Amino acid sequence: MAQAGKDKKPKDDKKPEAPAEEPRPVTVAFDVMGGDHGPEEVIRGAAQLTLETPHIHALLVGDRDVIDKALENIRHNAERVAVHHAKDWVSMTEKPAAALDEKQDASVLVAARLVAAGEAEALVSSGNTGAGVLSCARSFKLIPNVRRAALATVYPTQSTHGTREDPFSLILDVGATVDASADDLVAVAVMGTAYARIISKNPQPTVALLSNGTEAQKGPPRVVEANAKLSKMSSLKFIGNVEGVDIPKGTADVIVCDGFVGNVCLKMLEGVSETVVELAKYAYKEKLLWRAGLAMLSSGIERIKEVTDWEQYGGAPILGFDRVFIKAHGRSKAKAIFNAGKVAAKAANNNLAKAIQDALPQA
């Protein structure tokens, strides 16, 4: 006869998952006057953040009259929006140093000062890249053991990266430091790794040096020396050299190079992408058979469009400063600004600068 009483339940050794920690409030300063599409698109993207992300506050920096007028017709959470007046701005065609010397109240420079003063924790601008980098250089401090900042960008790849399965690699430097030394390249590798860990949730991103061959001795002396130094760093998952062909394959999560090589490489990759699009348009117009072929490939083409949609990535970081700066594309509309703000807040919330400092070799 079965023993009377309640049946014993099997012991469950699994512990209940801890609730996800709520992100702390973060204020992101937006250079409202930068960008190709005017202040309204920047304001629209920042305003959307205040509606959909309760922990993000937007500090709009620019002409107060322009901002106030735009906000009258854009839905936003007034409790999480602040405005700081800046009467000037730097256009895309102006020379950064001369423009900032003449315009001490330029919106991007004022925004950088506000971040440096602690009024905001991150800066987003879709304006003149040189003016943005120079504003940060004049307002922020470099992280100890970082000699020069690096401009990073993302490029779509065949393989995905990190727990978020991001379909892109991080390439840096792509223009901030043209004549990088071996130590600069090592610092760039550390900074890119820290960023990939935080933004792509990639706990151990693979890192590679861009060179003209995969052998350790290939490349100019600074690349060979950097290869030797990176190979000895147990804190990085360094996989050696990669070639240009490896970038779209996604062979490495983080690809390191100096600003000259990176900028040339990036412009070439952008040109190839644009050429492929133009060839597809030409093929569509020329022959019915080609149109039929393109129709059959439509789902794949849509996937490529989705993967290469830079607006969903928001922007690229300028790494090396003690504050966060996300440079959005000059053609950014509200969607890209919204995503740039999210990336900026995430980097600030995870203390990107300290993560970089802790990982750098000590001098």
Secondary structure, 3 states (H helix, E strand, C coil): CCCCCCCCCCCCCCCCCCCCCCCCCEEEEEECCCCCCCHHHHHHHHHHHHHHCCCEEEEEEECHHHHHHHHCCCCCCHHHEEEEECCECCCCCCCHHHHHHHCCCEHHHHHHHHHHCCCCCEEEECCCHHHHHHHHHHHCCECCCCCCCEEEEEEEEEEEECCCCEEEEEEECCCCCCCCCHHHHHHHHHHHHHHHHHHCCCCCCEEEEECCCCCCCCCCHHHHHHHHHHHCCCCCEEEEEECCCHHHHCCCCEEECCHHHHHHHHHHHHHHHHHHHHHHHHHHHHCHHHHHHHHHCHHHHHHHHHHCCHHHHCEEEEECECCEEEEECCCCCHHHHHHHHHHHHHHHHCCHHHHHHHHCCCC
